[in-house]
Amino acid sequence: MRRWRTCWHQWWRNDQGTTSVEYALMVALLILVCFSAIASIGNPTLNGFQQVIAKGGFGKD
């Protein structure tokens, strides 16, 4: 039991794993922000192109 407790305390005090988790969370949040920005810019642009196409396209004389 004492050996298990010693291993647990060593694992709990080790902050290398914590740093890795923090970096993984930062990357995940950054990806989420990028996807949100692309979606907010992309949807109005797509709607604009669809309106132009519905009116006859770009090369209409």
C-alpha positions in Angstrom: 0.0 0.0 0.0 2.8 2.4 0.8 4.5 1.8 -2.5 1.2 2.6 -4.3 0.8 5.8 -2.3 4.4 6.8 -3.1 3.8 6.2 -6.9 0.6 8.2 -6.7 2.3 11.2 -5.0 5.1 11.2 -7.5 2.7 11.1 -10.4 0.6 13.9 -8.8 3.6 16.1 -8.3 5.0 15.6 -11.9 4.0 18.6 -13.9 5.2 17.5 -17.3 1.9 15.8 -18.1 0.0 18.8 -17.0 2.0 21.0 -19.4 1.2 18.6 -22.2 -2.5 18.7 -21.4 -2.5 22.5 -21.2 -0.8 22.7 -24.7 -3.4 20.2 -26.1 -6.2 22.3 -24.7 -4.7 25.5 -26.2 -4.4 23.9 -29.6 -8.0 22.6 -29.5 -9.3 26.1 -28.6 -7.2 27.7 -31.3 -8.7 25.2 -33.9 -12.2 26.0 -32.6 -11.6 29.7 -33.0 -10.2 29.2 -36.5 -13.2 27.1 -37.6 -15.6 29.7 -36.1 -13.9 32.5 -38.0 -13.9 30.6 -41.3 -17.6 29.7 -40.9 -18.6 33.3 -40.1 -16.7 34.6 -43.1 -17.6 31.7 -45.4 -21.4 31.7 -45.0 -22.1 35.3 -46.1 -19.6 34.9 -49.0 -21.4 31.7 -50.1 -24.8 33.4 -49.9 -23.5 36.3 -52.1 -22.2 33.9 -54.8 -25.4 32.0 -54.7 -27.4 35.2 -55.3 -25.2 36.2 -58.2 -25.6 32.8 -59.8 -29.3 32.8 -59.3 -29.5 36.2 -61.1 -27.7 34.7 -64.2 -24.1 34.4 -63.2 -21.0 36.6 -63.7 -20.8 36.6 -67.5 -24.3 37.7 -68.4 -24.3 40.2 -71.3 
